[in-house]
Amino acid sequence: MTASLLSRRAAGWADAAVRSIDAANTDIVVVRRPLPVECGRLIAAGTLGEVRFTTTVRGATAKIARGLARLDLVKPERQRAALADDILSLVCGMLAVFSWPRVEVRLELTDEQSCPKFHCDNVVTRLVTTYVGPGTEFKELEKKETVNRAAPGSLVFLKGHRHPTHADRVLHRSPPVRAATRRFSVAIDQGNWLTAAAPRGRLADTVA
């Protein structure tokens, strides 16, 4: 069962493209893909907040389900099931490609710009993807005036300070969110990343 799960890959995922983040002088890889899931109604009915959990491949299915439930992302059931399946495939891909024993997953539903400052995180490699709302923004330090935005659905792999070949070439941030709209994104890190406290006033939770 574990081996079959680790062989799973999300729509648009290519192992060679993902592994290219480890190359010297490469601090970001954006894998473009169409939105894999239509979940607008699901996200509109959810509760704003953030859920984080650490998981191995064995516990991933149950923890993803509980994480979505904590944000009240439960109906329509077809959209919930499709979203959970895509997140599971991303978790399996990260565990397999980077040979990590566990990952930390962050599910975030927000109606505001979570982190407006361009920055680089103190992680090894982070995957961020946006299912509803604007995608991650980033800029190369050599072209400081040019701000790029990943399309929703795209897989954004970001090299952090803990990566041995981090070159300090790219900064990123969460995008502005238009009034009366929402953004739902998922971030996946190596499992020993220290979980940060969620901003005050927002639902913060962890899944056992």
Residue, then its C-alpha position, 0 to 999 in steps of 0.5 A: m500500500t505504501a509503495s503504491l501511494l508513493s508512486r502516485r503523481a498529481a496532474g501536471w507533475a513531472d519528477a525531472a522538473v521537480r528535481s531541477i530545483d536542486a540545481a545550483n543557481t536555481d531557487i525557483v521552479v514553476v511547473r505550469r498546469p491547468l487547475p486540476v480541481e474545480c472547487g469554487r463552491l467548496i471554498a466559498a462555504g469554508t471557514l477562514g483559517e489555517v491548518r497544519f499537520t505533519t504526516t507520513v504516506r500512511g497517515a496522509t489520506a486521513k489527515i488531509a480529510r480531517g484538515l479539510a473538515r477543520l476548515d469546513l471544506v466538506k460540501p459539495e462532496r465531489q469537489r471535496a473528494a477531488l481536492a483531497d485526492d490532488i493534495l494527497s498526490l502532491v504529498c506522495g510526490m514530495l515524499a518520493v522525489f525528495s526521499w523525505p520520511r514525512v512532510e508538513v502540510r499547510l492548508e490556508l483559506t484566507d480573504e486577505q494578503s497573508c504575507p505582503k513582504f517579499h522574503c525567502d523562508n528558512v526551509v529546504t524546499r517548499l511547494v506552494t500551489t493555489y486552488v482558488g484565487p491569485g497564485t504566489e508572487f515572486k521576483e528575481l533579485e536581478k530584476k527587482e522591478t518585475v513581479n511575477r505571479a504564478a497561475p492558479g493550479s501551477l506548482v511553485f517549488l521554492k528553495g529556502h535558506r536551509h537548502p545547500t545550493h540556495a543562491d539567494r536569487v528569488l524572493h516570494r510573497s503571498p499575493p494581494v486578494r481582492a475584496a470579497t474574494r478568497r484564496f485557498s492554497v496548500a504548502i508542503d515542506q520537509g517534516n522537520w520544519l518548525t511550525a510557526a504560530a498563525p496570525r492572531g484572529r485567524l483559525a489556527d489548528t493542527v491535525a493529530 
